[in-house]
């Protein structure tokens, strides 16, 4: 049976505002689950103004600039409750926050992350770009064959409690990659970051890309959009 999900595309929003909203959705879903009630999941797509976020196991040493330099870049910084290390969010990036009950879907956390990666991998394939996974590193990578250097195009960091998820993925479409120069992305010092715009040598229609990813998420997780979406 398909998992019913509300889909919300909320545009460009402040990170903290969306984090608080996501937490409220997470709490409502968790509380309804404890009461034995069923409630639709939620899939939020958003872009953020410039912001760096550090996961609960990450090191602030991977932020390579101080707070004054952050302000000069019009960027904010938050330590948050997801897994993973440090990453960047900004305009031109599709950030997806699935608040899903994995027990309702019938999968565990490892399979959940695998499916998030697969949705982006297949989306890239729809756009003519071969992508895959890199051993020892979450997320989606390109340049995995031949003599190319692997390049990360999508970061993934999640949190789950009682099998209900928060946070998610960040897919670089028209992202200003210079902002990654202020961090060791995901804690790596020897890996490159890329975007769809860079790989296809020109700006992309982010609305069309968003629809491709939405469709792949629907297929791979067997979702049914709620009539409230």
ABEGO torsion letter per residue (X at the ends): XBBBBBBBBAEBBBAAAAAAAAAAAAAAAAAAAAAGBBBBBBBBBBBBBBBBBBBAABBAAABABBAAAAAAAGBBBBBBABBEBBBBBBBGBBBBBBBBBAAAAGBBAAAAAAAAAAAAAAAAAAAGBBBBBBBGBBEBBBGABEABBBBBABBBBBBBBGGBBBEEBBBBBABBAAAAAABBBGGBAABBBBBAAAAAGEBBBAAAAAAAAAAAAAAAAGBBBBAAX
